[in-house]
């Protein structure tokens, strides 16, 4: 009888830590939210839009550059300099290589292109050693539009946040809607994602950790009137409406 009682106690002790871990995991997965002045709950997590994880606003913090059309790269073969060449990414995304089939390079990182070139020349050269340098490329940029002092296109030279982009564009005008700044980001060639940011509340609460870091091609739009019902996803063709401040 006594041994049976001890067995029950040990079984309960083993189960308790598992329940505690499960409760902690459940708390960790719960997204944070803040209550706005009108009583509505709004997400405070970076990369969360309308209660759902954003595919474009999450991911790598500092992703490697990916080749684009018209980029120029220098390919050097350490032990076979006769194959050294400068090539550009054609409008169709391919690069033409000397003596081997062409490679689709658009969207590749430099390390990925190195491996692709080595693979193409492996049949001609024994374990080719290849170095590739990006010589010319379209400078990364972002566009700022709407109620800003100096809307326009700006080079994205360093790591830049949304509030820094607003300052680069001259800051808000007296008619801007600080609480409804919109960030448009391409998900792919046919789809754009929109993310609504309450910059006024973020700065007031000093929550700069929620300040979104821009990527090349982003569009920051500061509206004059309420734009809270903007669609999260839309065709890329609609972006020109927000990029042109004269339309408002």
C-alpha positions in Angstrom: 0.0 0.0 0.0 2.8 2.3 1.0 4.8 1.6 -2.2 1.7 2.3 -4.3 1.3 5.7 -2.7 4.9 6.6 -3.4 4.5 5.6 -7.0 1.6 8.0 -7.4 3.6 10.9 -5.8 6.5 10.3 -8.2 4.2 10.2 -11.2 2.6 13.5 -10.3 6.1 15.1 -9.8 7.1 14.0 -13.3 4.0 15.5 -14.9 4.3 18.9 -13.2 7.4 20.2 -15.0 5.9 19.3 -18.4 2.7 21.3 -17.6 4.8 24.3 -16.5 6.8 24.1 -19.8 3.6 23.9 -21.8 2.1 26.9 -20.1 5.3 29.0 -20.6 5.4 28.0 -24.3 1.8 29.1 -24.7 2.5 32.5 -23.2 5.5 32.9 -25.4 3.5 32.3 -28.6 0.8 34.8 -27.7 1.3 38.0 -29.8 1.5 41.3 -28.0 -1.1 43.9 -28.5 -1.8 47.4 -27.3 -5.1 49.2 -26.9 -5.5 52.4 -28.9 -7.4 55.5 -27.8 -10.6 54.4 -29.5 -10.5 51.0 -27.6 -9.3 48.9 -30.6 -6.5 46.4 -30.1 -3.6 46.9 -32.4 -0.6 44.7 -32.8 2.7 46.0 -31.4 4.9 43.3 -32.9 7.2 44.1 -35.7 6.2 42.1 -38.8 2.6 41.7 -37.7 -0.2 43.2 -39.8 -3.9 42.8 -39.0 -3.1 40.0 -36.5 -1.2 37.9 -39.0 2.5 37.3 -39.6 3.8 39.4 -42.5 5.8 37.4 -45.1 7.6 40.6 -46.3 8.3 42.4 -43.0 9.8 39.4 -41.3 12.8 37.3 -42.3 16.5 38.0 -42.5 17.7 41.2 -40.7 20.5 41.9 -43.2 20.0 39.8 -46.3 22.7 39.5 -48.9 22.4 41.5 -52.1 20.7 39.6 -54.9 21.6 40.3 -58.5 19.2 42.2 -60.7 18.9 43.0 -64.4 21.7 45.2 -65.8 24.1 44.4 -62.9 27.7 43.8 -64.0 30.0 41.3 -62.3 33.7 40.5 -62.8 34.5 36.8 -62.9 38.1 35.8 -62.2 39.6 32.3 -62.4 42.6 32.1 -60.1 44.5 29.4 -62.0 42.9 29.9 -65.5 43.0 33.7 -66.2 42.2 33.1 -69.8 38.5 32.6 -68.7 38.4 35.9 -66.8 35.4 38.0 -68.0 33.0 40.8 -67.2 29.4 40.0 -67.8 26.1 41.8 -67.2 22.8 40.4 -66.3 20.6 40.6 -69.3 16.9 41.8 -69.4 15.8 38.1 -69.3 17.9 37.5 -66.2 20.6 35.3 -67.8 24.4 35.9 -68.1 26.4 34.7 -71.1 29.6 32.9 -70.1 32.6 32.1 -72.3 32.6 28.5 -73.7 29.7 27.2 -71.4 25.9 27.5 -71.4 24.4 30.6 -69.9 23.2 30.9 -66.3 20.1 32.4 -64.9 21.7 34.9 -62.4 18.8 37.3 -61.5 17.9 36.8 -57.9 21.2 35.0 -57.0 23.6 36.2 -54.3 27.3 36.4 -55.1 28.2 33.2 -53.2 25.4 31.4 -55.1 26.6 32.7 -58.4 30.2 31.5 -57.6 28.9 28.0 -57.1 26.8 28.1 -60.3 29.8 29.3 -62.3 32.1 26.6 -60.8 29.5 24.0 -61.7 29.3 25.2 -65.3 33.1 25.1 -65.8 33.6 21.8 -63.8 33.6 19.8 -67.0 36.3 22.0 -68.6 38.5 22.8 -65.6 39.6 20.6 -62.7 38.1 22.0 -59.5 38.0 25.7 -60.7 38.7 28.4 -58.2 36.4 31.3 -58.9 36.1 34.9 -57.4 33.3 37.2 -58.4 33.1 40.9 -57.7 30.0 43.1 -58.2 31.2 45.9 -60.4 28.1 47.9 -61.2 24.6 47.7 -59.9 21.4 49.7 -59.5 21.8 51.6 -56.2 19.2 50.4 -53.5 16.6 53.1 -52.9 13.3 53.8 -51.2 10.5 56.2 -52.1 8.8 58.6 -49.8 5.5 60.2 -50.7 2.4 61.9 -49.4 2.5 64.6 -46.6 6.3 65.0 -46.3 8.3 68.1 -46.8 10.5 66.7 -49.6 8.8 63.6 -51.1 10.9 61.7 -53.6 13.4 58.9 -54.3 16.3 58.4 -51.8 19.3 56.1 -51.9 19.3 53.4 -49.2 23.0 53.6 -48.4 23.0 52.3 -44.8 20.6 50.5 -42.5 17.6 52.9 -42.3 14.5 52.7 -40.3 11.1 54.1 -41.2 11.3 57.1 -38.9 14.8 57.9 -40.3 13.4 57.7 -43.8 10.7 60.3 -42.8 13.4 62.6 -41.5 15.5 62.2 -44.7 12.4 63.3 -46.6 12.2 66.5 -44.6 9.8 65.3 -41.9 6.0 65.4 -41.6 4.0 68.4 -42.9 1.3 70.1 -40.8 -1.4 68.1 -42.6 0.2 64.7 -42.2 -1.4 61.8 -40.3 1.4 60.7 -38.0 -0.6 57.8 -36.6 -1.3 56.1 -40.0 2.0 56.0 -41.9 1.9 53.2 -44.5 4.8 51.1 -45.6 4.4 49.3 -49.0 6.8 46.4 -49.6 6.8 44.0 -52.6 6.2 40.4 -51.8 6.8 39.4 -55.4 6.5 41.0 -58.9 2.7 40.9 -58.7 1.9 41.5 -55.1 2.6 44.3 -52.6 2.0 44.2 -48.9 1.0 47.2 -46.9 1.8 47.7 -43.2 0.2 50.5 -41.1 2.4 52.1 -38.5 1.4 54.4 -35.7 4.6 56.5 -35.7 3.1 59.1 -33.3 2.4 56.5 -30.6 5.7 54.7 -31.2 7.7 57.9 -30.7 5.6 59.0 -27.7 6.1 55.6 -26.0 9.8 55.6 -27.0 9.4 52.1 -28.5 12.0 52.5 -31.1 12.5 48.7 -31.1 9.3 48.5 -33.2 10.7 50.9 -35.8 10.7 48.9 -39.1 14.0 48.7 -41.0 13.6 49.5 -44.7 14.5 47.3 -47.6 15.4 48.3 -51.2 12.3 49.2 -53.1 10.1 50.1 -50.1 7.6 52.9 -50.4 6.8 55.1 -47.3 3.5 56.9 -47.7 2.2 59.5 -45.2 -1.5 60.2 -45.8 -3.5 63.4 -45.2 -6.7 61.7 -44.1 -7.5 58.5 -42.4 -6.4 55.4 -44.3 -6.9 52.7 -41.7 -8.9 50.5 -44.0 -6.2 50.1 -46.6 -5.9 46.6 -47.9 -3.0 44.5 -46.7 -2.3 43.1 -50.2 -2.8 44.8 -53.5 -1.5 44.6 -57.1 1.9 46.3 -57.7 0.2 48.5 -60.4 -1.5 50.4 -57.6 1.8 51.6 -56.1 2.1 54.5 -58.5 -0.9 56.1 -57.0 0.9 56.5 -53.6 4.3 57.2 -55.0 3.1 60.3 -56.9 2.4 63.1 -54.3 0.7 65.2 -56.9 -2.2 62.8 -57.0 -3.3 64.1 -53.6 
